[in-house]
Amino acid sequence: MVVGSDISRYPNTPRPTCRGYLHKRTQSAILKGWRKRWFVLKHDGYLHYYKHKKDEGKCRPLEVTKLEGAEIGVDTSLGKPFVFKCIPQNGNRIFYFCATSNQEMKRWLEAMDKAVHP
């Protein structure tokens, strides 16, 4: 298994389809709010996220979520711009993401849509 993105050592490994910082809504019993996280959407349709960009390839992801069959779309219920949500097929959790611009949100939605419908 190839962890991370060391393309030089594994030249045949496909590059992730989308990567970058997004804010993820935290809804735990202790913490509430938005946390900036580094997201990597891989060609296999799995979304990985890390605390920081530098953690990719060095640390295990904080979470890995399969996007195939998930529901994704823009969300206006939280009163913030550039928010979109993802409900994985198992349906036991809703992820809320916030991008820095409409263009960035569209980039992620397009990439995720391809992973949802491979």
C-alpha positions in Angstrom: 0.0 0.0 0.0 1.3 3.5 -0.9 0.8 6.0 1.8 1.1 9.7 1.0 2.1 11.3 -2.3 5.8 10.4 -2.9 5.4 10.4 -6.7 9.2 10.1 -7.3 9.4 6.7 -5.6 6.1 5.5 -7.0 5.7 7.1 -10.5 2.7 4.9 -11.5 0.7 6.0 -8.5 -2.1 8.3 -9.7 -2.1 11.8 -8.2 -5.0 12.7 -6.0 -7.9 14.2 -7.9 -8.3 17.1 -5.5 -6.4 18.4 -2.5 -6.4 21.5 -0.4 -7.5 23.2 2.8 -11.2 23.3 3.7 -12.9 24.2 7.0 -14.8 21.3 8.5 -17.6 21.8 10.9 -16.9 20.2 14.3 -19.9 19.0 16.2 -18.5 17.0 19.1 -19.8 17.3 22.6 -16.8 19.4 23.7 -15.8 21.3 20.5 -18.1 23.2 18.2 -17.2 25.4 15.3 -15.0 25.2 12.2 -11.5 23.6 11.9 -9.1 24.1 9.0 -8.0 20.7 7.7 -6.0 19.4 4.7 -8.2 17.3 2.5 -7.1 14.8 -0.2 -9.6 13.2 -2.5 -7.9 10.1 -4.1 -8.6 8.4 -7.4 -10.2 5.4 -5.5 -13.0 7.7 -4.3 -11.8 8.0 -0.7 -11.6 11.4 1.0 -8.7 11.6 3.5 -8.1 14.5 5.8 -5.3 15.6 8.0 -4.7 18.3 10.6 -2.0 20.0 8.4 -0.7 19.8 4.8 2.7 18.6 6.0 1.0 15.5 7.6 0.0 14.0 4.3 2.3 11.0 3.6 3.9 11.3 7.1 0.9 10.6 9.4 -2.2 8.5 9.3 -5.2 10.6 8.2 -7.6 11.8 10.9 -10.3 10.1 9.0 -10.9 8.3 5.6 -14.4 8.4 4.1 -15.7 6.5 1.0 -17.6 8.9 -1.2 -19.1 6.4 -3.7 -22.9 6.7 -3.4 -22.7 9.7 -1.0 -25.0 12.7 -1.2 -23.2 16.0 -1.8 -24.4 19.5 -2.4 -24.4 23.1 -1.5 -25.8 23.9 2.0 -27.4 27.2 2.9 -28.8 26.2 6.3 -25.8 27.4 8.3 -25.9 31.0 7.0 -22.3 30.9 5.8 -21.1 31.3 2.2 -19.3 28.5 0.3 -20.7 25.7 2.5 -21.4 22.3 1.1 -22.2 19.0 2.7 -21.4 15.3 2.2 -23.6 12.5 3.5 -21.7 9.2 3.0 -23.8 6.2 1.9 -23.7 4.6 5.4 -25.6 7.8 6.4 -24.4 7.9 10.0 -22.7 11.2 9.7 -23.0 14.5 7.8 -19.8 16.4 6.9 -20.1 20.1 6.5 -17.3 21.8 4.6 -16.6 25.5 4.0 -14.4 26.7 1.1 -12.6 30.0 0.8 -14.4 31.0 -2.5 -17.3 30.0 -4.8 -14.7 28.8 -7.3 -13.0 26.6 -4.7 -16.3 25.2 -3.6 -17.2 24.3 -7.2 -13.8 22.6 -7.7 -14.4 20.4 -4.7 -18.1 19.6 -5.6 -17.0 18.6 -9.2 -14.3 16.3 -7.9 -16.5 14.8 -5.2 -19.3 14.3 -7.7 -16.9 12.2 -9.9 -16.1 10.1 -6.8 -19.7 9.7 -5.9 -20.6 8.4 -9.4 -17.5 6.5 -10.6 
